[in-house]
Amino acid sequence: MRNNLIIFVLSCLLLVINGPRAAAEPAVWRVEKIGTFTAAPADWQPANILEALTTLLGRDDAAIDPLGHFPPFQPIPLAGSLAVLPKNENIQFYQVTMHDGKAYRTALLSFYRSKTPIPDADQQQFFAESLSRKDRKNLEKKTNWFRRELQKEFAAQFELTGIGLSFLELSPLEFLRVNNKQAYSMSARLVVSLHGLNLPQYVRGYAFDANGRLAVAFLATSDSERRYWDPLVKTMIESFAPPAYEWLGY
């Protein structure tokens, strides 16, 4: 009887420890000069890539090696260019990591928002509150042609040089809503090849309106992790709210 009780208690503890984790509430994530996402994953850790590279390439070795055990590192001039890039352009790059209870996941996110409004009425119409069925069909026809030509071009380049991209899958144009307006997305499963070295990758791009300005976002991760990151990032993108004060340069 006592042994059965011990087994029962241990079984309950294992269920509690290893059972499914409760989903955390979404977090608000502000991306400087881009906007705010109100449904970002709460448990992830975003790291600004440009800030990290600027620190790494422009570091002072005297501060970390005061005894001079290693040859001095000369700061790379590129560090200055990286530092001013986000100041001159509305652009950001992040590495995001997340532990889901089974493994650490990692992906890259990039964002861009134009400084000037979308130039003409025809282009603005693509980001209207809704597209007519005719407009959707025309847009799908154009993007399907673009997909075919892109696949042909990369296939020819790879056959000629053994270097390049080969597409495993290139999705059709997808329609979604961002900031209560029409938005678009496409994805690609691809293999980056270099003379027999193959890196399976997954990329998804988004295009949407940010207060009359074009905004784009890209997710890049390994092909094996696409099913994990895709729904998380899509939910986040759909929660986008543009900067409130354009005159502040935000």
C-alpha positions as CSV (number, residue, x, y, z in Angstrom):
1,M,0.0,0.0,0.0
2,R,2.8,2.4,1.0
3,N,4.7,1.6,-2.3
4,N,1.6,2.3,-4.3
5,L,1.2,5.7,-2.6
6,I,4.8,6.6,-3.3
7,I,4.4,5.7,-6.9
8,F,1.2,7.8,-7.2
9,V,2.8,10.9,-5.6
10,L,5.9,10.6,-7.9
11,S,3.6,10.2,-11.0
12,C,1.8,13.4,-10.0
13,L,5.0,15.3,-9.6
14,L,6.2,14.1,-13.0
15,L,3.0,15.3,-14.6
16,V,3.3,18.7,-13.0
17,I,7.0,19.1,-13.9
18,N,6.8,17.7,-17.5
19,G,3.3,18.7,-18.4
20,P,2.4,21.2,-21.0
21,R,3.4,24.8,-20.2
22,A,0.7,27.4,-20.0
23,A,0.9,30.0,-22.8
24,A,2.1,33.3,-21.5
25,E,0.2,36.4,-22.2
26,P,1.4,38.3,-25.3
27,A,3.8,41.2,-24.6
28,V,4.1,44.7,-26.1
29,W,7.2,45.1,-28.2
30,R,8.3,48.6,-29.4
31,V,10.7,48.6,-32.3
32,E,12.3,52.0,-32.6
33,K,11.3,54.0,-35.7
34,I,9.1,51.2,-36.9
35,G,6.2,50.9,-34.5
36,T,4.7,48.8,-31.7
37,F,3.6,45.2,-31.8
38,T,1.0,44.4,-29.1
39,A,1.1,40.6,-29.4
40,A,4.8,39.7,-29.3
41,P,5.7,36.4,-27.6
42,A,6.2,37.1,-23.9
43,D,9.0,34.6,-23.4
44,W,11.4,35.5,-26.2
45,Q,14.6,37.4,-26.0
46,P,15.2,39.9,-28.8
47,A,18.7,41.2,-29.3
48,N,19.5,44.2,-31.6
49,I,22.1,42.9,-34.1
50,L,23.4,46.3,-35.2
51,E,24.1,47.3,-31.6
52,A,25.9,44.1,-31.0
53,L,28.0,44.4,-34.1
54,T,28.8,48.0,-33.4
55,T,30.1,47.1,-29.9
56,L,32.0,44.1,-31.2
57,L,33.7,45.8,-34.2
58,G,34.4,49.0,-32.4
59,R,35.6,47.6,-29.1
60,D,38.7,48.8,-27.2
61,D,40.9,45.8,-26.4
62,A,42.8,47.7,-23.8
63,A,39.8,47.6,-21.7
64,I,39.4,43.8,-21.8
65,D,43.1,42.9,-22.1
66,P,45.0,45.5,-19.9
67,L,48.2,43.4,-19.6
68,G,48.5,43.1,-23.4
69,H,48.6,39.3,-23.7
70,F,47.1,39.4,-27.2
71,P,47.9,41.5,-30.3
72,P,45.9,44.7,-30.2
73,F,42.6,44.7,-32.1
74,Q,42.2,47.6,-34.5
75,P,38.6,48.8,-34.5
76,I,37.0,48.3,-37.9
77,P,35.8,51.4,-39.7
78,L,32.6,49.5,-40.6
79,A,31.5,49.9,-36.9
80,G,30.9,53.6,-37.4
81,S,28.7,52.9,-40.5
82,L,26.7,50.3,-38.5
83,A,26.2,52.8,-35.7
84,V,24.7,55.5,-37.9
85,L,22.6,53.2,-40.1
86,P,19.5,53.0,-37.8
87,K,19.9,56.8,-37.2
88,N,19.7,57.6,-40.9
89,E,17.2,55.0,-41.9
90,N,14.1,53.4,-40.3
91,I,15.6,50.0,-40.2
92,Q,16.2,47.4,-37.5
93,F,17.7,43.9,-37.3
94,Y,17.1,41.4,-34.4
95,Q,18.0,38.0,-33.4
96,V,15.3,36.4,-31.4
97,T,15.6,33.3,-29.2
98,M,13.0,31.4,-27.2
99,H,12.9,28.3,-25.1
100,D,9.6,26.3,-25.6
101,G,10.3,23.7,-22.9
102,K,11.9,21.3,-25.4
103,A,14.5,23.3,-27.2
104,Y,16.0,26.7,-27.7
105,R,14.7,28.3,-30.9
106,T,16.3,31.1,-32.9
107,A,15.4,33.3,-35.8
108,L,16.2,36.6,-37.4
109,L,13.8,39.5,-37.8
110,S,14.3,42.6,-39.9
111,F,12.1,45.7,-40.3
112,Y,12.0,48.7,-42.6
113,R,9.7,51.7,-42.8
114,S,10.0,54.3,-45.5
115,K,10.5,57.9,-44.5
116,T,8.2,59.3,-47.2
117,P,4.6,58.5,-47.9
118,I,3.6,55.9,-50.5
119,P,3.9,58.0,-53.7
120,D,0.9,57.7,-55.8
121,A,-2.8,56.7,-55.7
122,D,-2.4,53.4,-57.5
123,Q,0.1,52.1,-55.0
124,Q,-1.9,53.5,-52.1
125,Q,-4.9,51.5,-53.4
126,F,-3.0,48.2,-52.7
127,F,-3.1,49.1,-49.0
128,A,-6.7,50.3,-48.9
129,E,-9.1,49.0,-46.4
130,S,-10.0,46.2,-48.8
131,L,-9.3,45.1,-52.3
132,S,-11.9,44.2,-54.9
133,R,-11.9,40.7,-56.3
134,K,-10.7,42.0,-59.6
135,D,-7.7,43.7,-58.0
136,R,-6.8,40.6,-56.0
137,K,-6.9,38.5,-59.2
138,N,-4.7,40.9,-61.0
139,L,-2.2,41.1,-58.2
140,E,-2.1,37.3,-57.8
141,K,-1.5,37.0,-61.6
142,K,1.5,39.4,-61.4
143,T,3.0,37.7,-58.3
144,N,2.6,34.2,-59.9
145,W,4.5,35.4,-62.9
146,F,7.2,36.9,-60.6
147,R,7.5,33.6,-58.7
148,R,8.0,31.6,-61.9
149,E,10.7,34.0,-63.3
150,L,12.5,34.1,-59.9
151,Q,12.7,30.3,-59.7
152,K,14.0,30.1,-63.3
153,E,16.7,32.8,-62.7
154,F,18.0,31.2,-59.6
155,A,17.9,27.7,-61.1
156,A,20.0,28.9,-64.1
157,Q,22.5,30.6,-61.8
158,F,23.0,27.5,-59.7
159,E,23.4,25.3,-62.7
160,L,26.1,27.6,-64.1
161,T,28.1,28.2,-61.0
162,G,27.1,25.7,-58.3
163,I,26.5,28.6,-56.0
164,G,23.1,30.2,-55.2
165,L,19.6,29.4,-54.1
166,S,17.3,26.6,-55.0
167,F,13.6,26.8,-54.0
168,L,12.0,23.9,-52.3
169,E,8.7,25.8,-52.1
170,L,7.6,29.4,-53.0
171,S,4.2,30.3,-51.6
172,P,1.5,32.2,-53.5
173,L,0.6,35.7,-52.3
174,E,-1.2,35.7,-49.0
175,F,-3.7,38.4,-48.0
176,L,-4.0,39.5,-44.3
177,R,-5.0,42.5,-42.3
178,V,-2.5,44.8,-40.5
179,N,-3.5,48.1,-38.9
180,N,-7.0,47.6,-40.2
181,K,-5.7,47.7,-43.8
182,Q,-4.8,45.3,-46.6
183,A,-1.4,43.7,-46.1
184,Y,0.5,41.0,-48.0
185,S,2.8,38.1,-47.2
186,M,4.9,35.5,-49.2
187,S,7.2,32.8,-48.0
188,A,10.0,30.6,-49.4
189,R,11.6,27.4,-48.4
190,L,15.0,27.4,-50.0
191,V,18.5,25.9,-49.9
192,V,21.5,28.1,-49.9
193,S,24.2,26.1,-51.8
194,L,28.0,26.6,-52.1
195,H,29.7,23.9,-53.9
196,G,28.0,21.1,-52.1
197,L,27.5,22.9,-48.8
198,N,23.8,23.2,-48.3
199,L,21.9,25.4,-45.8
200,P,18.1,24.8,-45.8
201,Q,16.4,28.1,-44.9
202,Y,13.0,29.6,-44.5
203,V,12.1,33.2,-45.2
204,R,8.8,35.0,-45.0
205,G,8.2,38.6,-45.9
206,Y,5.4,41.0,-45.0
207,A,4.4,44.3,-46.6
208,F,1.9,46.6,-44.9
209,D,0.9,50.3,-44.4
210,A,2.3,52.3,-41.5
211,N,0.4,55.6,-41.5
212,G,0.7,56.0,-45.2
213,R,4.3,54.8,-45.4
214,L,5.4,51.4,-46.7
215,A,6.6,49.0,-44.0
216,V,8.2,45.6,-44.5
217,A,9.2,42.8,-42.2
218,F,11.2,39.6,-42.8
219,L,11.5,36.4,-40.8
220,A,14.4,34.2,-41.5
221,T,15.1,30.9,-39.8
222,S,16.1,27.3,-40.5
223,D,13.7,25.2,-42.6
224,S,13.2,22.8,-39.7
225,E,11.9,25.7,-37.4
226,R,9.5,27.3,-39.8
227,R,6.4,25.7,-38.2
228,Y,7.4,27.1,-34.8
229,W,8.1,30.7,-35.7
230,D,5.6,31.3,-38.5
231,P,2.4,31.5,-36.5
232,L,4.1,33.5,-33.7
233,V,5.5,36.1,-36.0
234,K,2.3,36.3,-38.1
235,T,0.2,37.0,-34.9
236,M,2.8,39.7,-33.9
237,I,2.7,41.4,-37.3
238,E,-1.1,41.5,-37.3
239,S,-0.9,43.4,-34.0
240,F,1.2,46.2,-35.5
241,A,0.4,49.8,-34.5
242,P,2.4,52.6,-36.4
243,P,4.4,55.3,-34.6
244,A,2.1,58.0,-33.2
245,Y,4.4,61.0,-33.7
246,E,6.0,61.2,-37.1
247,W,7.4,64.7,-36.3
248,L,9.5,63.3,-33.5
249,G,11.4,61.1,-36.0
250,Y,10.1,57.9,-34.4
